Amino acid sequence: MQRDIQLDGKSRKQFHDALLSAFPSKANLEQMVSFEVNENLDTIATGGNHSEVVFKLIEWAEARGKVENLLDAARSSNPGNPKLQGFAEQMWGKKFANTQIPKQEEDDLSSERGINYIHLQYLLKAGKWKEADKETQAVMLQATGREKEAWLDIGSIHNFPCTDLCTIDRLWLKYSGGHFGFSVQKQIWESLGGNSNADYETWCKFGDRLGWRIKDNWLNYIDRQFNLTQPLGYLPIKYLPMRTDCLPLHYQLLFSHPLSYKEDAIPRFSLFTDRIAACNRKK
């Protein structure tokens, strides 16, 4: 069993301040806890004011060895918050500082933008596929400076740093045994005739092949399963470079991936596969 992040008085206060910054109202915090932790906030943390509720939530996580899970959930819900990101990097650095990694297992974690990929590496090695999927989204937003927007625009896709793209893809390929990764998705997309001019029927075939659609229905993110029994290319998925601010509100509230929103999904995903190809040529 992996050891949870250990908090002392100082780090507990930093986590408390980061959560208050990322979720300034009880309603914000309730949504995060419900969607990402699958718990009822009023059941696990009560208090006279919002600050006390956040403190009780941290106490609840510590008592159950779920500090890391809570931190991952918070970053997934608000990937652009700088206090959460800074606290995460600080805590993960301490956690891995005492971990002996055999030299033969070392990976190339290169980044053009100074991104720390050690936590993504850890999650993939541990087979924590859902957490790794969320971390992939977070590091991709960091690599493109899109934390605040929380989605990748055309320019950020076209100019995504190749070193970082290859590092992320390489980690997914290695630790899934070639089952998951951008390159796998690209190969399947192109085998179906996928390109920027592809029609919706081709996009649906792609979704069916990867298990993103079941019986003609696109799965919401909260309904997905995260394990190696899923189809080839099933992950990662949360990174998908689509705008969420222009989509129907129910998509945003469910934290689902609006893959059926073809006007946005097809051209952006195709552009992303083009970027993968361009980066591979530079190797």
BALODO-346796 format. One line per field, with one value per residue: x, y, z of N, C-alpha, C, CB in turn; residue in three letters. Coordinates in pm, whole numbers, plus 50000, padded with zeros to 5 digits. Glycine has a CB too. Layout:
nc1 <- X/...;
nc2 <- Y/...;
nc3 <- Z/...;
cac1 <- X/...;
cac2 <- Y/...;
cac3 <- Z/...;
cc1 <- X/...;
cc2 <- Y/...;
cc3 <- Z/...;
cbc1 <- X/...;
cbc2 <- Y/...;
cbc3 <- Z/...;
type <- ala/...;
***
This chain:
nc1 <- 50084/50053/50204/50034/50033/50196/50104/50227/50200/50255/50233/49973/49831/49901/49776/49514/49485/49522/49303/49094/49148/49110/48848/48638/48381/48120/47951/48110/48302/48143/48056/48300/48376/48162/48158/48424/48529/48326/48164/47947/47964/47849/47817/48071/48222/48169/48101/48123/48182/48308/48587/48634/48498/48657/48890/48797/48747/49003/49102/48935/49028/49294/49259/49173/49368/49363/49466/49625/49447/49245/49384/49450/49189/49102/49278/49206/48950/48995/49225/49375/49448/49694/49790/49711/49854/50120/50136/50092/50320/50517/50450/50457/50718/50846/50744/50847/51113/51217/51191/51327/51423/51487/51763/51725/51462/51433/51304/51295/51219/51195/51136/51035/50936/50987/50826/50724/50724/50715/50509/50309/50444/50468/50193/50118/50293/50194/49954/49732/49503/49288/49357/49598/49508/49376/49592/49742/49591/49628/49910/49941/49800/49960/50198/50130/50056/49789/49638/49450/49243/49175/49141/49258/49345/49340/49592/49757/49750/49864/50119/50214/50461/50704/50885/50763/50517/50602/50722/50503/50344/50521/50544/50282/50260/50465/50399/50150/50195/50187/49920/49769/49777/49874/49981/49875/49603/49614/49698/49478/49273/49360/49357/49093/49039/49043/49068/49110/48891/48707/48393/48100/48020/48257/48389/48224/48264/48526/48496/48346/48532/48730/48592/48463/48211/47907/47670/47573/47577/47755/47982/47965/48220/48219/48104/48283/48512/48825/49076/49296/49147/48993/48926/49183/49369/49195/49261/49482/49207/49086/49230/49143/49135/48915/48687/48513/48362/48183/47992/47686/47541/47496/47692/47924/47869/47855/48110/48178/48300/48243/48218/48046/48001/48045/48128/48337/48498/48603/48775/48965/49075/49186/49376/49541/49643/49790/49987/50119/50231/50404/50580/50692/50838/51044/51209;
nc2 <- 49880/50224/50493/50763/51122/51305/51543/51829/52086/52329/52261/52172/52407/52541/52381/52418/52695/52689/52538/52707/52919/52804/52714/52921/52943/52768/52632/52588/52417/52203/52099/52009/51810/51635/51563/51481/51343/51189/51213/51345/51669/51790/51573/51478/51694/51957/52290/52617/52820/52885/52851/52685/52456/52373/52313/52095/51917/51858/51734/51509/51380/51325/51146/50923/50854/50986/51219/51271/51189/51379/51610/51557/51549/51811/51955/51853/51953/52226/52310/52533/52683/52860/52836/52582/52429/52498/52401/52129/52053/52102/51919/51669/51664/51633/51386/51207/51241/51073/50830/50548/50491/50242/50243/50127/50176/50437/50722/50931/51245/51486/51837/52121/52340/52338/52168/51949/51612/51401/51319/51234/51020/50853/50797/50654/50437/50315/50228/50388/50487/50668/50888/50949/51027/51265/51410/51428/51607/51833/51884/51931/52166/52333/52323/52467/52707/52748/52728/52891/52921/52656/52490/52385/52603/52673/52781/52697/52422/52389/52482/52322/52222/52010/51839/51799/51688/51446/51332/51291/51117/50902/50807/50717/50516/50338/50251/50144/49932/49978/50005/50234/50586/50888/50834/50586/50646/50823/50654/50480/50661/50756/50518/50483/50667/50920/51272/51632/51694/51502/51330/51323/51063/50916/51010/50906/50632/50617/50685/50461/50256/50313/50288/50504/50558/50394/50179/50372/50601/50869/50845/50995/51155/51087/50841/50661/50379/50289/50111/49847/49676/49810/49927/49943/50239/50385/50564/50850/51078/51304/51524/51618/51857/52074/52347/52438/52641/52728/52543/52353/52403/52174/51994/52105/52103/51832/51755/51617/51484/51655/51494/51444/51684/51782/51998/52115/51910/51736/51892/51994/51770/51641/51831/51807/51548/51596/51756/51574/51408/51590/51643/51392/51367/51535/51407;
nc3 <- 50000/49916/50083/50236/50181/50430/50669/50843/51096/50958/50683/50682/50727/50492/50301/50379/50327/50051/49961/50039/49872/49620/49633/49716/49820/49998/49830/49601/49711/49793/49545/49435/49623/49598/49319/49267/49489/49569/49796/50055/50153/50382/50542/50607/50694/50900/51019/51180/51005/50670/50660/50878/50796/50581/50723/50878/50674/50582/50812/50812/50580/50653/50865/50735/50559/50314/50210/49984/49786/49819/49753/49483/49382/49426/49261/49014/48989/48997/48814/48751/48972/49140/49405/49487/49301/49365/49628/49583/49430/49618/49825/49692/49616/49863/49935/49745/49781/49969/49857/49719/49398/49175/48949/48698/48649/48598/48426/48136/48206/48076/48013/47833/47953/48220/48371/48629/48618/48790/48960/48786/48672/48898/48953/48722/48730/48956/48864/48891/48722/48678/48840/48718/48468/48528/48626/48396/48241/48403/48393/48124/48087/48240/48089/47869/47965/48026/48255/48388/48201/48161/47941/47617/47364/47004/46933/47146/47116/46863/46913/47115/47345/47218/47352/47600/47524/47416/47642/47816/47661/47630/47894/47945/47750/47830/48097/48067/47912/47637/47591/47646/47557/47375/47121/47058/47038/46823/46614/46591/46526/46275/46133/46089/45906/46002/46012/45983/45832/45878/45908/46124/46160/46136/46360/46559/46517/46597/46869/46948/46905/47094/47325/47429/47365/47427/47310/47128/47282/47424/47687/48009/48200/48471/48467/48376/48359/48497/48410/48295/48145/47972/47633/47375/47367/47523/47726/47767/47851/47969/47899/47657/47403/47422/47434/47728/47824/47640/47615/47678/48002/48160/48083/48192/48467/48522/48488/48262/47949/47664/47418/47211/47103/46819/46657/46788/46890/46680/46491/46674/46804/46584/46505/46725/46692/46464/46572/46735/46539/46414/46624/46662/46430/46482/46654;
cac1 <- 50000/50130/50187/49969/50106/50191/50099/50258/50122/50277/50176/49828/49782/49917/49670/49392/49481/49509/49164/49012/49173/49052/48703/48608/48246/48080/47893/48223/48363/48046/48060/48425/48371/48062/48197/48558/48557/48206/48118/47862/48043/47783/47830/48209/48288/48077/48166/48049/48209/48369/48724/48628/48457/48777/48978/48740/48763/49142/49109/48869/49118/49410/49218/49146/49477/49314/49514/49666/49326/49178/49464/49427/49052/49096/49349/49127/48836/49044/49365/49447/49476/49838/49820/49699/49965/50243/50132/50108/50460/50593/50421/50503/50864/50884/50705/50935/51253/51258/51160/51438/51378/51597/51810/51672/51327/51431/51246/51328/51108/51234/51033/51081/50875/51017/50717/50767/50641/50739/50384/50245/50519/50428/50055/50115/50362/50107/49830/49622/49474/49201/49437/49697/49435/49355/49724/49781/49526/49688/50045/49929/49761/50080/50296/50084/50016/49644/49575/49334/49135/49141/49123/49361/49294/49406/49732/49831/49763/49958/50254/50241/50603/50723/50952/50663/50420/50667/50742/50374/50305/50614/50508/50158/50290/50549/50338/50030/50236/50146/49774/49717/49870/49836/50021/49778/49481/49641/49701/49341/49202/49401/49317/48952/49027/49025/49146/49036/48767/48628/48253/48062/48015/48393/48416/48150/48335/48644/48448/48308/48653/48803/48506/48412/48068/47848/47535/47543/47576/47885/47986/48011/48345/48192/48055/48389/48592/48967/49159/49356/49053/48927/48980/49309/49359/49089/49319/49412/49089/49045/49307/49093/49144/48790/48637/48397/48283/48081/47906/47570/47579/47495/47822/48022/47835/47881/48252/48187/48368/48141/48274/47947/47994/48133/48183/48459/48580/48673/48891/49068/49146/49266/49491/49628/49716/49889/50099/50192/50308/50511/50679/50763/50934/51156/51290;
cac2 <- 50000/50346/50579/50889/51244/51337/51686/51884/52207/52427/52214/52165/52544/52572/52309/52488/52821/52657/52498/52828/52998/52736/52696/53029/52933/52633/52568/52540/52303/52093/52039/51936/51691/51545/51513/51423/51255/51105/51224/51459/51757/51810/51449/51453/51814/52065/52396/52742/52906/52812/52816/52569/52341/52329/52250/51965/51831/51810/51637/51387/51315/51274/51032/50808/50834/51031/51355/51276/51180/51508/51705/51526/51587/51957/52002/51815/52043/52362/52290/52659/52757/52856/52791/52436/52373/52514/52310/51993/52031/52098/51795/51554/51664/51574/51244/51126/51261/50959/50708/50498/50439/50172/50314/50071/50221/50581/50765/51065/51333/51616/51936/52250/52445/52319/52095/51833/51497/51288/51267/51157/50895/50773/50749/50553/50317/50253/50185/50476/50541/50786/50998/50984/51098/51402/51474/51458/51733/51943/51918/51986/52306/52403/52330/52565/52831/52761/52684/52974/52890/52515/52418/52417/52668/52633/52819/52615/52288/52397/52509/52243/52187/51872/51759/51765/51597/51314/51279/51242/51001/50794/50752/50640/50395/50246/50192/50069/49826/50013/49999/50370/50690/50970/50768/50479/50711/50877/50543/50432/50768/50759/50392/50497/50775/51044/51392/51754/51700/51382/51354/51280/50916/50870/51042/50810/50504/50632/50673/50322/50173/50340/50267/50632/50550/50263/50171/50501/50710/50910/50831/51104/51121/51025/50704/50580/50285/50317/49993/49797/49594/49898/49912/50005/50382/50442/50675/50950/51138/51431/51630/51651/52002/52138/52453/52399/52758/52755/52426/52354/52404/52041/51932/52157/52062/51689/51730/51516/51528/51672/51437/51447/51821/51758/52119/52147/51792/51679/51969/52011/51644/51618/51919/51751/51436/51656/51802/51454/51366/51688/51624/51266/51390/51612/51322;
cac3 <- 50000/49908/50198/50204/50214/50573/50693/50975/51120/50853/50555/50699/50706/50351/50231/50417/50252/49909/49937/50049/49751/49503/49653/49811/49878/50035/49711/49520/49779/49789/49413/49421/49707/49542/49188/49260/49604/49584/49934/50089/50240/50512/50621/50651/50748/50938/51096/51192/50890/50559/50697/50969/50715/50509/50822/50912/50557/50585/50922/50764/50484/50727/50947/50648/50466/50184/50182/49845/49706/49827/49676/49342/49348/49422/49140/48899/48983/48972/48776/48729/49094/49166/49542/49488/49225/49443/49742/49531/49395/49744/49897/49617/49622/49992/49937/49661/49820/50051/49784/49640/49269/49109/48830/48576/48631/48575/48301/48088/48241/48022/47987/47781/48034/48361/48437/48707/48579/48881/49015/48679/48666/49014/48937/48617/48782/49056/48801/48931/48590/48684/48894/48615/48364/48577/48634/48258/48206/48479/48345/47989/48103/48285/47981/47770/48033/48013/48380/48420/48108/48185/47815/47519/47243/46881/46938/47242/47058/46752/46964/47236/47347/47175/47456/47701/47464/47404/47777/47866/47581/47661/48025/47930/47673/47908/48216/48029/47821/47502/47582/47649/47515/47260/46997/47033/46992/46689/46519/46571/46457/46134/46069/46055/45810/46075/45982/46017/45753/45906/45942/46258/46161/46163/46501/46640/46506/46683/47007/46971/46910/47217/47441/47477/47338/47451/47255/47063/47379/47475/47833/48093/48268/48602/48446/48313/48437/48475/48429/48172/48068/47877/47497/47335/47344/47607/47804/47849/47789/48028/47836/47523/47385/47384/47521/47808/47861/47539/47605/47767/48143/48222/48057/48286/48603/48535/48463/48157/47829/47560/47296/47104/47053/46704/46600/46861/46917/46565/46444/46777/46822/46463/46515/46826/46632/46375/46654/46774/46423/46395/46732/46637/46322/46536/46741;
cc1 <- 50087/50099/50129/50062/50087/50198/50149/50178/50133/50212/50024/49766/49792/49808/49536/49378/49460/49365/49069/49027/49103/48900/48654/48469/48216/48023/48002/48282/48272/48050/48185/48420/48272/48109/48327/48590/48442/48160/48027/47937/47981/47795/47970/48278/48185/48152/48084/48070/48285/48512/48727/48587/48577/48872/48928/48754/48905/49160/49049/48962/49239/49374/49199/49256/49443/49358/49552/49545/49252/49252/49447/49289/49039/49163/49273/49011/48878/49192/49444/49482/49622/49874/49811/49817/50095/50249/50154/50253/50547/50574/50474/50655/50913/50856/50805/51082/51306/51228/51278/51386/51495/51634/51749/51529/51319/51377/51301/51206/51133/51113/51096/51036/50898/50907/50773/50671/50655/50610/50307/50314/50476/50288/50045/50183/50273/49976/49710/49578/49387/49279/49540/49631/49414/49488/49774/49718/49596/49825/50040/49887/49879/50177/50259/50043/49867/49570/49447/49216/49084/49102/49230/49299/49377/49556/49813/49847/49872/50102/50288/50387/50627/50787/50852/50560/50477/50688/50612/50333/50391/50581/50381/50183/50365/50470/50203/50065/50191/49995/49711/49822/49819/49865/49925/49649/49499/49637/49560/49259/49233/49362/49171/48929/49010/49121/49059/48904/48676/48484/48221/48053/48152/48429/48346/48215/48458/48605/48409/48431/48726/48719/48455/48261/48021/47703/47487/47535/47717/47883/48030/48138/48320/48143/48164/48457/48739/49052/49206/49266/48978/48994/49113/49285/49256/49137/49446/49294/49056/49119/49240/49073/49017/48754/48521/48309/48174/47983/47788/47611/47585/47624/47922/47996/47865/48028/48270/48267/48267/48189/48174/47933/48089/48197/48316/48553/48663/48792/49001/49145/49235/49390/49592/49707/49820/50012/50183/50283/50427/50620/50757/50867/51060/51250/51424;
cc2 <- 50125/50433/50714/51006/51274/51488/51720/52014/52308/52386/52202/52302/52582/52506/52378/52616/52796/52618/52617/52914/52937/52723/52795/53025/52788/52559/52512/52414/52182/52022/51955/51805/51588/51481/51434/51325/51158/51098/51345/51545/51774/51689/51434/51574/51923/52169/52522/52836/52823/52767/52693/52442/52284/52258/52109/51866/51775/51708/51503/51310/51254/51148/50906/50783/50879/51174/51369/51271/51314/51613/51682/51571/51739/52012/51965/51911/52185/52357/52419/52735/52747/52808/52639/52371/52382/52419/52166/51963/52020/51965/51672/51547/51601/51425/51158/51141/51141/50825/50667/50434/50371/50240/50259/50117/50372/50612/50902/51153/51475/51706/52064/52365/52428/52248/51973/51716/51379/51232/51188/51021/50800/50714/50639/50424/50240/50203/50265/50554/50665/50908/51045/51061/51244/51478/51511/51589/51850/51983/51974/52132/52390/52426/52435/52697/52856/52717/52761/52939/52747/52440/52466/52483/52624/52662/52731/52471/52288/52413/52430/52199/52038/51785/51711/51667/51456/51250/51219/51115/50880/50728/50668/50508/50292/50175/50124/49952/49851/50015/50137/50469/50768/50899/50657/50537/50764/50766/50492/50533/50766/50631/50394/50608/50911/51153/51514/51767/51580/51418/51296/51128/50857/50894/50944/50672/50504/50618/50532/50234/50190/50317/50395/50644/50408/50267/50308/50619/50740/50907/50961/51060/51047/50881/50610/50487/50308/50196/49943/49702/49678/49886/49985/50153/50454/50565/50725/51010/51277/51550/51688/51801/52067/52247/52399/52519/52789/52640/52435/52334/52265/51966/51973/52105/51914/51654/51622/51571/51534/51622/51440/51586/51833/51883/52157/52028/51748/51763/51982/51881/51613/51705/51865/51633/51485/51703/51684/51410/51460/51669/51496/51281/51462/51527/51290;
cc3 <- 50000/50030/50157/50237/50362/50592/50833/50989/51007/50722/50563/50675/50558/50268/50256/50335/50103/49876/49945/49924/49630/49511/49757/49873/49912/49914/49620/49580/49775/49654/49393/49498/49652/49412/49190/49373/49629/49730/49948/50189/50377/50602/50680/50711/50775/51020/51095/51076/50785/50592/50786/50893/50640/50603/50858/50796/50552/50697/50882/50671/50556/50803/50863/50546/50325/50151/50035/49752/49704/49746/49526/49297/49335/49297/49014/48879/48950/48935/48760/48855/49133/49307/49552/49416/49303/49560/49696/49500/49520/49816/49823/49615/49752/49994/49862/49698/49898/49983/49698/49512/49202/48978/48702/48550/48604/48436/48263/48112/48192/47995/47935/47870/48183/48439/48509/48679/48676/48938/48910/48666/48778/48997/48832/48661/48879/48995/48845/48807/48593/48734/48792/48501/48404/48585/48495/48212/48274/48423/48203/47993/48151/48170/47877/47833/48028/48140/48409/48331/48122/48058/47718/47397/47122/46885/47031/47193/46951/46799/47090/47235/47321/47282/47559/47646/47456/47541/47830/47793/47615/47794/48016/47856/47758/48016/48188/47938/47678/47482/47574/47598/47394/47128/46959/46977/46849/46584/46487/46491/46307/46061/46026/45953/45874/46031/46011/45942/45777/45942/46079/46269/46192/46310/46593/46635/46594/46830/47043/46990/47043/47343/47503/47452/47363/47403/47206/47159/47427/47628/47899/48165/48399/48588/48394/48413/48401/48510/48293/48093/47966/47740/47475/47308/47429/47684/47737/47775/47842/47965/47714/47505/47334/47482/47602/47840/47760/47526/47700/47913/48204/48195/48163/48428/48626/48519/48358/48041/47717/47425/47180/47044/46934/46646/46665/46867/46797/46520/46548/46800/46702/46463/46617/46770/46532/46453/46702/46662/46402/46500/46711/46527/46371/46621/46676;
cbc1 <- 49905/50099/50321/49837/50059/50306/49957/50414/50166/50425/50236/49792/49863/50055/49664/49392/49611/49606/49122/49050/49323/49113/48671/48626/48140/47978/47806/48331/48396/47905/48051/48543/48332/47931/48210/48659/48583/48234/48238/47724/48061/47637/47798/48290/48397/47957/48304/48087/48290/48370/48792/48529/48345/48847/48986/48592/48732/49240/49036/48737/49165/49463/49090/49015/49519/49165/49634/49763/49234/49165/49613/49444/48954/49161/49489/49075/48761/49021/49370/49367/49389/49897/49725/49567/49979/50255/49998/50022/50511/50550/50273/50449/50917/50808/50566/50916/51267/51189/51034/51521/51321/51559/51960/51677/51245/51571/51094/51370/51085/51313/50951/51031/50727/51044/50608/50770/50678/50832/50297/50250/50669/50433/49963/50182/50493/50077/49807/49665/49409/49080/49505/49765/49300/49287/49826/49739/49378/49702/50136/49828/49644/50148/50309/49968/50088/49595/49672/49368/49180/49028/48980/49440/49297/49343/49745/49761/49628/49921/50269/50145/50664/50808/51062/50593/50380/50801/50791/50264/50315/50758/50490/50052/50371/50666/50319/49929/50182/50206/49717/49673/50004/49910/50162/49750/49443/49778/49787/49274/49238/49552/49341/48871/48913/49042/49196/49122/48801/48692/48160/47929/47963/48495/48371/48004/48373/48712/48331/48222/48746/48852/48580/48486/48035/47856/47438/47414/47486/47923/48081/47901/48427/48090/47938/48492/48548/49012/49080/49484/48955/48930/48880/49368/49328/49038/49348/49508/48971/49069/49442/48963/49254/48679/48594/48442/48373/48148/47986/47471/47482/47376/47873/48021/47688/47801/48322/48047/48484/48102/48319/47813/48029/48057/48084/48427/48493/48576/48847/49005/49046/49183/49447/49547/49618/49827/50047/50096/50219/50455/50610/50664/50869/51104/51214;
cbc2 <- 50001/50421/50599/50903/51363/51267/51739/51909/52270/52449/52080/52112/52645/52529/52160/52520/52901/52543/52390/52909/53008/52598/52548/53160/52990/52635/52668/52649/52339/52144/52146/52022/51729/51620/51628/51532/51339/50964/51233/51413/51894/51844/51328/51404/51865/52009/52424/52810/53033/52899/52934/52597/52380/52449/52337/51980/51910/51929/51693/51420/51415/51381/51065/50829/50690/51023/51390/51162/51070/51553/51694/51375/51536/52017/51943/51672/52040/52454/52214/52746/52705/52992/52857/52392/52446/52657/52322/51973/52144/52213/51782/51558/51806/51643/51225/51162/51388/50964/50727/50397/50552/50027/50306/49920/50186/50639/50769/51063/51333/51597/51964/52271/52450/52449/52053/51866/51452/51331/51383/51234/50922/50858/50866/50606/50357/50352/50042/50573/50437/50760/50956/50857/51030/51399/51382/51344/51731/51903/51794/51905/52319/52325/52195/52508/52947/52678/52700/53121/52913/52505/52440/52292/52822/52703/52961/52616/52241/52513/52656/52119/52225/51868/51841/51892/51647/51327/51390/51351/51032/50846/50866/50723/50429/50322/50298/50161/49694/49918/49923/50408/50630/51105/50712/50398/50825/50947/50428/50403/50905/50781/50276/50525/50750/51020/51392/51875/51708/51301/51294/51342/50863/50940/51186/50801/50475/50769/50764/50270/50207/50482/50189/50748/50593/50223/50117/50490/50676/51052/50717/51147/51249/51107/50705/50671/50137/50439/49881/49727/49524/50044/49961/49934/50406/50337/50631/51060/51049/51430/51579/51578/52034/52035/52578/52332/52878/52782/52300/52245/52487/51959/51969/52309/52089/51613/51691/51473/51434/51819/51296/51399/51925/51689/52233/52195/51679/51662/52106/52058/51530/51644/52062/51708/51339/51774/51883/51341/51362/51831/51621/51157/51469/51729/51192;
cbc3 <- 50122/49777/50270/50281/50127/50650/50674/50993/51249/50832/50515/50839/50792/50301/50277/50567/50275/49870/50038/50175/49725/49490/49696/49743/49780/50149/49634/49509/49924/49818/49305/49468/49851/49518/49092/49261/49730/49532/50031/50146/50175/50491/50534/50535/50651/51019/51040/51318/50932/50434/50769/51085/50616/50442/50950/50950/50427/50604/51047/50693/50377/50824/51021/50577/50465/50180/50272/49813/49759/49973/49715/49317/49455/49546/49135/48914/49114/49096/48647/48642/49208/49144/49642/49421/49092/49492/49818/49405/49305/49836/49918/49476/49610/50106/49878/49517/49903/50186/49697/49721/49180/49083/48822/48582/48751/48593/48309/47936/48393/47893/48114/47639/48006/48424/48334/48860/48440/48994/49068/48545/48674/49141/48899/48491/48851/49167/48829/49047/48507/48775/49024/48560/48337/48715/48704/48164/48246/48626/48349/47908/48201/48397/47914/47691/47972/47895/48496/48405/47966/48285/47757/47479/47259/46761/46982/47379/46999/46661/46992/47245/47480/47051/47524/47751/47324/47331/47872/47849/47431/47663/48127/47854/47549/47970/48320/47959/47868/47407/47701/47792/47484/47265/47010/47163/47086/46687/46574/46706/46517/46124/46165/46181/45719/46220/45833/45987/45606/46021/45835/46296/46025/46071/46533/46593/46359/46659/47028/46855/46793/47216/47544/47410/47192/47603/47360/46988/47499/47423/47872/48194/48294/48678/48350/48249/48410/48557/48505/48204/48162/47926/47398/47210/47204/47704/47949/47893/47809/48179/47798/47497/47292/47376/47439/47938/47876/47404/47635/47727/48221/48172/47917/48285/48630/48434/48593/48110/47792/47549/47321/47157/47164/46598/46613/47002/46960/46450/46402/46909/46845/46338/46553/46949/46562/46297/46775/46813/46298/46403/46869/46599/46211/46618/46775;
type <- met/gln/arg/asp/ile/gln/leu/asp/gly/lys/ser/arg/lys/gln/phe/his/asp/ala/leu/leu/ser/ala/phe/pro/ser/lys/ala/asn/leu/glu/gln/met/val/ser/phe/glu/val/asn/glu/asn/leu/asp/thr/ile/ala/thr/gly/gly/asn/his/ser/glu/val/val/phe/lys/leu/ile/glu/trp/ala/glu/ala/arg/gly/lys/val/glu/asn/leu/leu/asp/ala/ala/arg/ser/ser/asn/pro/gly/asn/pro/lys/leu/gln/gly/phe/ala/glu/gln/met/trp/gly/lys/lys/phe/ala/asn/thr/gln/ile/pro/lys/gln/glu/glu/asp/asp/leu/ser/ser/glu/arg/gly/ile/asn/tyr/ile/his/leu/gln/tyr/leu/leu/lys/ala/gly/lys/trp/lys/glu/ala/asp/lys/glu/thr/gln/ala/val/met/leu/gln/ala/thr/gly/arg/glu/lys/glu/ala/trp/leu/asp/ile/gly/ser/ile/his/asn/phe/pro/cys/thr/asp/leu/cys/thr/ile/asp/arg/leu/trp/leu/lys/tyr/ser/gly/gly/his/phe/gly/phe/ser/val/gln/lys/gln/ile/trp/glu/ser/leu/gly/gly/asn/ser/asn/ala/asp/tyr/glu/thr/trp/cys/lys/phe/gly/asp/arg/leu/gly/trp/arg/ile/lys/asp/asn/trp/leu/asn/tyr/ile/asp/arg/gln/phe/asn/leu/thr/gln/pro/leu/gly/tyr/leu/pro/ile/lys/tyr/leu/pro/met/arg/thr/asp/cys/leu/pro/leu/his/tyr/gln/leu/leu/phe/ser/his/pro/leu/ser/tyr/lys/glu/asp/ala/ile/pro/arg/phe/ser/leu/phe/thr/asp/arg/ile/ala/ala/cys/asn/arg/lys/lys;
***
